[in-house]
């Protein structure tokens, strides 16, 4: 569905008072398919908690004294029943009125699709208009956002914004940048928002990277390295001298002047999400409103096509329902304007007290005026193909992946342009057992992220029975994985020079480029598989010295073939080998011998490195060899040895709550519910509660939910059944 767009333009009117121009109000023009109206909107001044504010006042509207008192109560969230509706009706009368609204509802294009977009457009520095929650408009019977007969979208259109971008043909890359720590009480709502999107990532809706304690310089670095499509900033926000600012980790307030160079360091992102107070509204300076743009509007005016921001505090249930519907709709290929409208309607419908709480109206969507109602951020069909491959490769499995930020952060270092700082080997090692610490899941998550970023993950493991007994098994495992990738993406795998490492293996000529070129794709795949099986069953060990360069050539050749396979693959595409529990491998010695010689190239060539990531215990099985390797190469260029240990308390507190936000065993009542901490629960209490799980990722299988139920009993947490909520929503809006 494409919602017909109705522009509502407000142009300031001025009058001469004592030889000076004073704002008298605005001229309102409503225009759309079959719709045209124009009228004057007056301005009045009201006292709100001792601060004089200019507000719209349509003739015959609410008296100034009553309006000031209402705005004061809304600011403190101390609203009697029905007052939010009263506020929404005042906004509606100011901007539309019954006569204009009736003409909108009766327009043929609106009737045909049972929906409309109200595109609010005024000068970017109109603080008196930006301060109001127009998303809360109410026609006397229904809030427009929850209209039973129409899907009503409200967009804040910024004049002179950027041109409409192209839709993304792969799962979008999302950078989460947190100005503080995720476990801060004031940051926690934004952290939970991130948790919702991390859950969607598990379903392949996006590829993400999360960084905490970000400064403006580190934000620029991460944007340059990761090249995100969406940047989500969680930080403290405020307005100083009329300018919207964010406070990042270095405590220095930064505005659009500093943010834009950082956000666009890797190219302009499609969208920015601001989880920061006052990022979507105007603020007071010196006890009065100053004409200035909200930070969100300023970012759009400077070139970001879409910015989602908040004008005030949003409760966790409203945030969750809005976000879930918004992200799901966008991923399904629904236009972003329609998706935001559906998200707001879901949040309003499930609000416990919509007549006394305004949180469902606080998220605001800002967009450039050239962004059409039909714009779809994601080409769902194209993006879905990559996700299907990830699931067939068993790289994406529930529940949502949590923690390991230090290890996951090393992925960028595998592809550093400066070769001196590029990594070729990442070894996640622990000087004890790694059982139950999620090492296999870590490798799968890294492989999933690599695939979504345009690289080729080769996962060796997990091995339920016998792990690789020699270098021949490792080589065959890698080549079989390449053959699988070739089939998934329908590209040829024709260069298998590694088979030449065994001069006695005669069938290697059967898979020469010439021999395979004459075969159908199906026969070609069968020929390669049969040959690799025969090679694995051949006798005798392979020599690492002669095998390594041949394998490197094959890996480079396959990456070259995939570089032209379309988005997200490119000239920078690399094969990355992920090896599970190598301390159990009989092939450990030759593998480490190769990695010790190749440095930052991994198993690849200097032109096309093939990094290796492995997990291991340095104490069990052949752990002594792992320990010797790590001691020899730790600190040398090309190698990193992060510890694979239990989750830190900060990772555990945030991560376990992320899992609880996303039901993953829906056939069991205890697991189908969403559990969330109450807003007044301190971080100290949460630390004490989640410390009981000892930071073990395996706790998500059972102990986590036992704890969540107990926390609901003592009223620290609340439980909601979002599945039932969605069922109700779909019954009302099929």
C-alpha positions in Angstrom: 0.0 0.0 0.0 1.2 3.5 -0.8 -0.4 6.1 1.4 -1.5 9.3 -0.5 0.4 12.3 0.8 -1.3 15.4 2.1 1.0 18.3 2.8 0.2 20.6 5.7 2.4 23.7 5.2 2.7 26.4 7.9 4.2 29.7 6.9 4.8 32.3 9.7 2.8 35.6 9.6 4.2 38.8 11.2 2.6 42.1 12.2 4.2 45.5 13.1 4.1 46.3 16.9 6.1 49.3 18.1 8.1 49.4 14.8 9.1 45.8 15.2 8.0 42.6 13.5 6.1 40.3 15.9 4.9 36.8 15.0 1.1 36.9 14.8 0.5 33.3 13.7 0.8 31.1 10.6 -0.8 30.6 7.2 -1.9 27.0 6.9 -2.2 25.4 3.4 -3.5 21.8 3.1 -2.8 20.2 -0.3 -3.1 16.7 -1.7 -4.9 14.6 -4.3 -8.3 16.2 -4.6 -7.7 18.3 -1.4 -7.0 22.0 -1.1 -7.6 24.4 1.9 -6.1 27.5 3.3 -6.7 29.4 6.5 -5.1 31.5 9.2 -3.8 30.1 12.5 -3.3 32.6 15.3 -0.6 32.7 17.9 -0.9 33.3 21.6 1.4 33.3 24.6 0.8 31.0 27.6 2.6 30.6 30.9 3.8 27.1 31.5 5.5 26.6 34.9 6.5 30.2 34.9 7.9 30.1 31.3 6.2 32.1 28.6 5.7 30.1 25.5 4.2 30.9 22.1 1.7 28.4 20.8 -0.9 28.1 18.0 -4.3 29.3 19.0 -7.0 28.9 16.4 -9.9 31.3 16.9 -12.4 30.0 19.3 -10.0 27.6 20.8 -8.9 26.8 24.3 -8.3 29.8 26.7 -4.7 30.6 27.3 -4.8 30.0 31.1 -6.3 26.5 30.6 -3.8 25.7 27.9 -0.8 26.7 30.0 -1.9 24.5 32.9 -2.5 21.6 30.5 1.0 21.9 29.0 2.5 22.0 32.5 0.7 18.8 33.6 1.7 17.0 30.4 5.4 17.9 31.1 5.2 16.4 34.5 3.1 13.3 33.4 0.6 14.2 36.1 -2.5 14.1 33.9 -6.0 13.3 35.0 -8.0 10.8 32.9 -8.9 12.2 29.4 -6.4 15.0 29.4 -4.2 13.5 26.7 -7.3 13.3 24.5 -8.0 17.0 25.4 -4.5 18.0 24.3 -4.8 15.9 21.1 -8.1 17.6 20.3 -6.6 21.1 20.7 -3.8 20.1 18.3 -6.3 18.8 15.8 -8.4 21.9 15.9 -5.3 24.0 15.4 -3.9 22.2 12.5 -6.9 20.7 10.7 -10.4 21.1 12.2 -13.4 19.0 11.3 -14.1 20.5 8.0 -10.6 20.1 6.5 -10.3 16.6 8.1 -13.6 15.5 6.5 -12.3 16.6 3.1 -9.2 14.5 3.7 -11.1 11.4 4.7 -13.5 11.7 1.8 -10.7 12.2 -0.9 -11.0 9.3 -3.4 -7.3 8.3 -3.1 -7.6 8.1 0.7 -10.8 6.1 0.5 -9.3 3.7 -2.0 -6.4 2.6 0.2 -8.0 3.4 3.6 -5.0 5.4 4.7 -3.3 8.8 4.4 0.1 10.4 5.2 -0.1 13.9 6.9 3.2 15.5 5.9 3.8 18.4 8.3 6.1 21.0 6.7 7.3 24.3 8.2 10.6 26.1 8.4 13.2 24.0 10.2 13.8 26.6 13.0 10.1 26.9 14.0 10.7 25.9 17.6 7.1 26.9 18.6 5.7 24.2 16.3 8.4 21.6 17.0 7.7 21.7 20.7 4.3 20.1 20.3 3.4 16.4 19.9 1.4 16.6 16.7 1.4 12.8 16.6 -1.2 12.9 19.4 -3.9 14.7 17.3 -7.4 13.5 18.2 -10.6 14.2 16.2 -13.0 14.0 19.1 -13.7 10.3 18.6 -10.3 8.7 18.0 -6.7 9.6 18.1 -5.7 9.9 14.5 -2.8 7.4 15.1 -5.4 4.8 16.2 -8.2 5.6 13.7 -10.3 2.5 13.3 -11.1 3.1 9.6 -7.9 4.8 8.3 -4.2 4.2 8.7 -2.9 7.7 9.5 0.8 8.4 9.2 2.3 11.6 10.5 5.6 12.7 9.1 7.6 15.8 9.9 8.9 16.9 6.5 12.0 19.0 6.4 12.3 21.5 3.6 15.3 21.2 1.3 16.3 17.8 2.5 18.3 15.3 0.5 17.2 13.4 -2.6 15.5 10.0 -2.1 18.1 7.2 -1.8 18.1 3.8 -3.4 16.5 0.8 -1.5 19.0 -1.6 0.1 19.2 -5.0 -1.6 20.7 -6.8 1.5 20.0 -6.8 5.2 20.9 -3.3 6.3 24.0 -2.7 8.4 23.1 -1.0 11.8 25.7 0.7 14.0 24.7 1.0 17.6 26.7 3.8 19.2 26.2 4.3 22.9 27.5 7.5 24.5 27.9 5.8 27.9 27.5 2.3 29.3 24.5 0.2 28.4 23.9 -0.6 32.1 23.4 3.1 33.1 19.9 3.7 34.5 19.3 6.6 32.2 20.7 4.8 29.1 18.7 1.5 29.8 15.6 2.4 27.7 17.8 2.9 24.7 19.7 -0.2 25.5 16.5 -2.2 25.5 15.6 -0.6 22.1 18.9 -2.0 20.8 18.0 -5.4 22.2 14.8 -5.4 20.1 16.8 -4.7 16.9 19.4 -7.3 17.9 16.5 -9.8 18.1 15.5 -8.9 14.5 19.1 -9.3 13.5 18.9 -13.0 14.5 16.1 -13.3 11.9 18.3 -11.7 9.4 16.6 -8.4 9.4 19.9 -6.5 9.8 23.6 -6.8 10.5 24.7 -4.9 13.5 27.7 -3.7 15.4 27.5 -2.2 18.9 30.0 0.1 20.5 29.9 1.6 24.0 31.6 4.7 25.4 31.7 6.3 22.0 33.2 9.7 21.4 32.8 11.8 18.3 36.2 10.6 17.0 35.4 6.9 17.6 32.0 7.4 16.1 33.7 8.7 12.9 36.1 5.7 12.9 33.3 3.1 13.3 31.2 4.7 10.6 34.2 4.7 8.2 35.1 1.1 9.0 31.6 -0.4 9.2 29.9 1.9 6.6 26.4 1.5 8.2 23.1 2.0 6.5 21.5 3.0 9.8 23.2 4.6 12.8 21.4 4.3 16.1 22.8 6.7 18.8 21.9 6.2 22.4 23.0 9.1 24.5 21.9 12.0 26.8 20.4 14.9 24.8 19.8 18.5 25.6 19.3 21.9 24.0 21.8 24.7 24.6 21.3 28.2 23.0 18.6 26.7 20.8 20.9 23.9 19.4 20.1 20.2 19.9 23.2 18.5 21.4 24.2 15.0 22.4 26.6 14.2 25.3 28.9 11.3 24.4 31.6 9.5 26.4 34.0 12.4 26.7 31.1 14.5 28.1 31.6 17.1 25.4 28.2 18.2 23.9 28.2 17.8 20.1 25.7 19.0 17.6 25.0 18.6 14.0 28.2 20.5 13.0 30.3 17.7 14.6 27.9 14.8 14.1 27.5 15.1 10.3 31.2 14.6 9.4 31.3 11.6 11.8 28.1 10.0 10.5 29.1 10.3 6.9 32.7 9.2 7.3 31.9 5.9 5.5 29.3 7.5 3.2 25.9 9.0 4.1 23.7 6.5 6.0 20.1 6.0 4.9 18.8 6.7 8.4 19.7 7.8 11.8 17.9 6.8 15.0 18.3 9.1 18.0 17.4 7.7 21.4 18.1 10.9 23.2 16.0 13.4 25.1 14.8 16.4 23.2 16.3 15.1 19.9 13.0 15.5 18.2 11.7 18.6 19.8 12.6 22.2 20.8 14.0 23.0 24.1 14.1 26.0 26.5 17.1 28.3 26.7 17.2 30.9 29.4 13.6 30.3 30.3 12.3 30.8 26.8 12.0 29.0 23.4 14.7 30.0 20.9 14.0 29.6 17.2 16.2 26.7 16.2 15.9 23.3 14.5 15.6 20.1 16.6 18.7 18.0 16.1 16.7 15.5 14.0 15.5 18.2 11.6 19.0 19.6 11.3 20.5 16.2 10.4 17.8 15.8 7.7 18.5 19.3 6.3 22.2 18.5 6.1 21.7 15.3 4.1 20.4 12.3 6.2 17.2 11.2 4.4 15.4 9.7 7.4 15.8 10.5 11.1 13.8 8.9 13.9 13.9 10.8 17.2 11.9 11.3 20.4 10.3 14.4 21.8 10.0 13.0 25.3 10.3 9.9 27.4 8.9 6.6 26.0 7.8 3.7 28.2 9.3 0.3 27.5 6.0 -1.4 26.3 5.2 1.4 23.9 8.8 1.4 22.6 8.8 -2.3 22.2 5.5 -2.5 20.3 6.3 0.5 18.1 9.7 -0.8 17.2 8.6 -4.4 16.5 6.0 -3.4 14.1 8.2 -0.7 12.5 11.1 -3.1 11.9 9.0 -6.0 10.7 7.1 -3.8 8.3 10.3 -2.2 6.9 12.0 -5.6 6.4 8.9 -7.0 4.6 9.3 -4.2 2.1 6.6 -1.9 3.4 7.3 1.8 2.9 8.8 3.5 5.9 6.0 6.0 6.3 3.4 3.2 6.4 5.6 1.1 8.7 5.9 4.0 11.2 2.2 4.5 11.2 1.5 0.8 11.9 4.0 0.8 14.7 2.4 3.8 16.4 -1.1 2.4 16.0 0.1 -0.9 17.7 1.7 1.0 20.6 -1.4 3.1 21.1 -3.7 0.1 20.9 -1.8 -1.8 23.6 -1.1 1.2 25.8 -2.5 0.6 29.3 -3.6 4.3 29.8 -3.6 6.2 26.5 -5.8 8.9 28.1 -3.2 9.8 30.7 0.1 8.9 29.0 1.5 10.5 25.9 4.5 8.1 25.3 2.9 6.4 22.3 3.0 9.8 20.5 6.7 10.6 21.4 8.6 8.9 18.5 8.7 11.2 15.6 9.7 10.5 12.0 11.6 13.3 10.2 12.3 13.0 6.5 13.4 15.1 3.5 10.6 16.5 1.4 11.8 14.5 -1.6 11.3 11.2 0.3 8.1 9.8 -1.2 5.4 7.9 0.7 6.2 4.9 -1.4 9.9 4.7 -0.4 10.9 1.2 0.8 14.3 1.2 2.7 14.8 -2.5 2.0 14.2 -4.5 -1.1 12.8 -7.5 0.9 13.1 -10.1 -1.8 16.7 -9.4 -2.6 17.7 -9.1 1.1 15.8 -12.3 1.9 18.0 -14.4 -0.4 21.1 -13.7 1.7 19.3 -14.5 4.9 18.0 -17.8 3.5 21.6 -18.8 2.7 22.7 -17.9 6.3 20.0 -20.1 7.7 20.9 -23.0 5.4 24.5 -22.7 6.6 23.2 -22.8 10.2 24.8 -19.5 11.0 21.6 -18.0 12.4 19.9 -19.8 15.3 17.9 -18.6 18.3 18.1 -17.2 20.9 19.5 -13.7 20.2 23.3 -13.6 20.5 24.6 -11.7 23.5 27.8 -10.4 24.9 31.4 -11.0 23.6 31.7 -7.3 22.6 35.5 -7.3 22.8 35.8 -10.4 20.5 33.1 -9.3 18.1 34.8 -5.9 17.9 37.9 -7.5 16.4 36.0 -8.4 13.1 36.7 -4.9 11.7 40.4 -5.4 12.3 40.4 -8.4 9.9 39.9 -5.9 7.0 42.0 -2.9 7.9 43.3 -1.1 4.9 46.5 -0.5 6.7 48.2 -3.8 6.5 50.4 -3.1 9.5 47.4 -3.2 11.8 45.4 -5.9 10.0 44.7 -9.2 11.8 45.1 -12.6 10.2 44.4 -14.8 13.2 41.9 -14.3 16.1 42.2 -17.0 18.7 39.5 -17.0 21.5 41.3 -19.0 24.2 40.7 -19.9 27.8 43.2 -21.5 30.2 40.4 -23.8 31.4 37.4 -25.7 30.0 35.4 -23.7 27.4 32.3 -26.0 27.7 29.1 -24.1 28.2 30.7 -20.7 27.3 29.1 -20.5 23.8 32.2 -20.8 21.7 30.4 -22.5 18.9 27.6 -20.0 19.0 30.3 -17.2 18.9 31.8 -18.6 15.7 28.3 -18.9 14.1 27.5 -15.3 15.0 30.8 -14.1 13.6 30.1 -16.1 10.4 26.6 -14.6 10.2 28.0 -11.1 10.6 30.7 -11.7 8.0 28.2 -13.0 5.4 25.9 -10.0 5.9 28.9 -7.8 5.4 29.9 -9.4 2.1 32.5 -12.0 3.2 32.5 -15.8 2.9 32.4 -17.7 6.2 33.8 -21.3 6.3 32.7 -22.9 9.5 34.7 -26.0 10.6 32.6 -27.6 13.4 31.1 -28.3 15.7 32.3 -31.9 15.6 30.0 -34.2 17.5 32.2 -37.3 16.8 35.8 -37.1 15.4 37.4 -33.7 14.8 39.9 -33.3 11.9 42.6 -35.9 12.3 45.1 -34.3 10.0 45.7 -31.5 7.5 44.0 -33.4 4.8 40.7 -33.4 6.8 41.0 -29.6 7.3 41.7 -29.0 3.6 38.7 -31.1 2.5 36.5 -29.4 5.1 37.4 -26.0 3.7 36.9 -27.0 0.1 33.6 -28.7 0.8 32.4 -25.5 2.5 33.4 -23.5 -0.6 31.5 -25.9 -2.8 28.5 -25.4 -0.6 28.8 -21.6 -0.9 29.2 -22.0 -4.7 26.0 -23.9 -4.9 24.1 -21.5 -2.6 25.1 -18.5 -4.8 25.1 -20.4 -8.1 28.7 -19.6 -9.0 31.4 -22.0 -10.4 34.1 -23.6 -8.1 36.6 -24.5 -10.7 40.1 -24.0 -9.2 41.1 -26.7 -6.8 44.9 -26.5 -6.9 45.1 -27.7 -3.4 44.5 -31.2 -4.6 48.0 -31.0 -6.2 49.5 -31.0 -2.7 49.2 -34.8 -3.0 51.0 -35.7 -6.3 49.8 -39.3 -6.0 46.1 -38.3 -6.2 45.3 -39.0 -9.8 41.6 -37.9 -10.0 42.5 -34.2 -9.5 42.4 -33.8 -13.3 38.7 -34.5 -13.2 38.0 -31.1 -11.6 40.2 -29.0 -13.9 38.5 -25.9 -15.3 38.4 -27.6 -18.7 36.8 -30.8 -17.4 34.1 -29.0 -15.4 33.3 -26.4 -18.1 31.5 -29.1 -20.2 29.2 -30.2 -17.4 25.8 -28.9 -16.2 25.9 -27.1 -12.8 24.3 -30.1 -11.1 26.9 -32.6 -12.7 29.7 -30.1 -11.9 28.7 -30.0 -8.2 28.5 -33.8 -8.1 31.9 -34.2 -9.7 33.6 -31.8 -7.2 31.9 -33.6 -4.2 32.9 -37.0 -5.4 36.5 -35.9 -6.0 36.8 -34.2 -2.6 35.5 -37.4 -0.9 38.0 -39.5 -2.7 40.8 -37.0 -1.8 39.9 -37.2 1.9 40.0 -41.0 1.8 43.5 -41.1 0.2 46.4 -42.2 2.3 49.3 -40.2 3.7 49.7 -36.8 5.4 49.9 -33.6 3.5 53.0 -31.4 3.8 52.0 -27.9 5.3 54.8 -26.2 3.3 53.5 -27.3 -0.1 49.8 -27.3 0.9 49.5 -23.8 2.3 50.3 -21.8 -0.9 48.0 -24.0 -3.0 45.1 -23.6 -0.5 45.7 -19.8 -0.4 45.4 -19.6 -4.2 42.1 -21.5 -4.1 40.7 -19.3 -1.4 41.8 -16.1 -3.3 40.3 -17.5 -6.5 36.9 -18.2 -4.9 36.8 -14.7 -3.3 37.5 -13.3 -6.7 34.6 -15.2 -8.3 32.2 -14.0 -5.5 33.4 -10.4 -5.7 31.2 -10.0 -8.8 28.1 -11.9 -7.4 26.4 -8.6 -6.4 25.6 -6.8 -3.2 26.9 -7.2 -0.5 30.0 -8.9 -2.2 32.6 -6.6 -3.7 36.3 -6.4 -4.5 37.0 -6.4 -0.7 35.3 -9.9 -0.3 37.4 -12.4 1.7 37.1 -16.0 2.8 37.2 -16.3 6.6 37.8 -19.7 8.2 36.1 -20.3 11.6 37.4 -23.3 13.5 35.7 -24.8 16.6 37.6 -26.2 19.6 40.9 -26.7 17.8 42.5 -28.1 20.9 40.6 -31.3 20.2 42.0 -31.5 16.6 44.6 -34.0 15.5 45.3 -31.5 12.8 46.3 -28.8 15.3 50.1 -28.9 14.8 50.1 -28.4 11.0 47.4 -25.7 11.2 49.3 -23.7 13.8 52.5 -24.2 11.8 50.9 -22.5 8.8 49.3 -19.7 10.8 52.6 -19.0 12.5 54.3 -18.4 9.1 51.6 -16.4 7.3 50.9 -13.7 9.9 48.2 -11.2 8.8 47.4 -13.1 5.6 45.8 -16.1 7.5 45.3 -18.9 5.1 45.2 -16.6 2.1 47.5 -14.5 -0.1 48.9 -11.1 0.6 46.5 -9.7 -2.1 43.5 -11.6 -0.7 44.0 -12.6 2.9 41.8 -15.4 4.3 41.7 -14.7 8.1 41.3 -17.5 10.6 39.2 -17.3 13.8 39.3 -20.2 16.3 38.2 -21.2 19.8 40.3 -23.3 22.1 41.2 -24.4 25.6 44.9 -24.1 26.5 44.5 -26.7 29.2 42.4 -29.6 27.8 43.4 -32.2 25.2 46.2 -30.6 23.1 45.9 -27.3 24.9 49.6 -27.1 25.7 50.3 -26.6 22.0 47.6 -23.8 21.9 49.3 -22.2 24.9 52.7 -22.3 23.3 51.3 -20.8 20.1 49.6 -17.9 22.0 52.7 -17.2 24.1 54.8 -17.1 21.0 52.6 -14.8 18.9 50.7 -12.7 21.4 51.5 -9.1 20.7 52.9 -9.7 17.3 51.4 -8.0 14.2 48.5 -10.0 12.7 47.5 -12.0 15.8 44.9 -11.4 18.6 44.2 -13.6 21.6 41.0 -12.4 23.4 40.0 -14.5 26.4 36.9 -16.7 26.0 35.6 -16.5 29.5 32.2 -16.1 31.3 30.3 -12.9 30.4 31.2 -9.8 32.4 28.4 -8.6 34.7 27.8 -5.7 32.4 27.5 -7.9 29.3 25.3 -10.4 31.3 22.9 -7.8 32.7 22.2 -6.2 29.3 22.4 -9.4 27.2 20.2 -11.6 29.3 17.5 -8.8 29.2 17.8 -8.8 25.4 17.0 -12.5 25.3 14.0 -11.9 27.5 12.7 -9.3 25.1 12.4 -11.9 22.3 10.5 -15.2 22.9 12.3 -18.1 21.2 10.5 -21.2 22.5 7.0 -20.2 21.6 5.5 -23.7 22.2 6.1 -23.3 26.0 4.0 -20.7 27.9 7.0 -19.7 30.1 9.1 -19.0 27.1 6.6 -17.2 24.9 6.3 -14.2 27.2 8.4 -11.0 27.1 10.0 -10.1 30.4 11.2 -6.5 31.2 12.5 -4.7 34.2 10.3 -2.0 35.7 11.4 1.5 35.0 12.3 2.3 38.7 14.6 -0.8 39.1 18.2 0.4 39.7 21.2 -1.1 38.0 22.5 -2.2 41.4 19.5 -4.4 41.8 19.8 -5.9 38.3 23.5 -6.6 38.9 22.7 -8.5 42.0 19.9 -10.5 40.4 21.7 -11.5 37.2 24.9 -12.2 39.0 23.1 -15.5 40.1 23.6 -16.8 36.5 27.4 -16.6 36.8 27.7 -15.0 33.3 27.2 -18.4 31.6 25.6 -18.0 28.2 24.1 -21.6 28.5 21.9 -20.2 31.3 19.5 -18.9 28.6 18.2 -22.4 28.1 16.4 -22.6 31.5 17.9 -20.8 34.5 17.3 -17.4 32.9 13.6 -17.9 32.6 13.3 -19.3 36.1 15.0 -16.1 37.4 12.6 -14.0 35.2 9.5 -15.6 36.7 10.9 -15.1 40.2 11.6 -11.4 39.5 8.0 -11.0 38.3 6.8 -12.5 41.6 8.8 -9.9 43.6 7.6 -7.2 41.2 11.0 -6.3 39.9 10.0 -7.4 36.4 6.8 -7.4 34.4 5.7 -10.0 31.9 3.7 -9.4 28.7 2.4 -11.7 26.0 3.3 -9.8 22.8 2.1 -12.8 20.7 -1.4 -12.3 22.0 -1.1 -8.6 21.5 -0.2 -9.1 17.9 -3.0 -11.5 17.4 -5.4 -8.9 18.8 -3.8 -6.2 16.5 -4.2 -8.4 13.4 -7.8 -9.2 14.2 -8.6 -5.5 14.3 -6.4 -4.6 11.3 -6.2 -7.7 9.1 
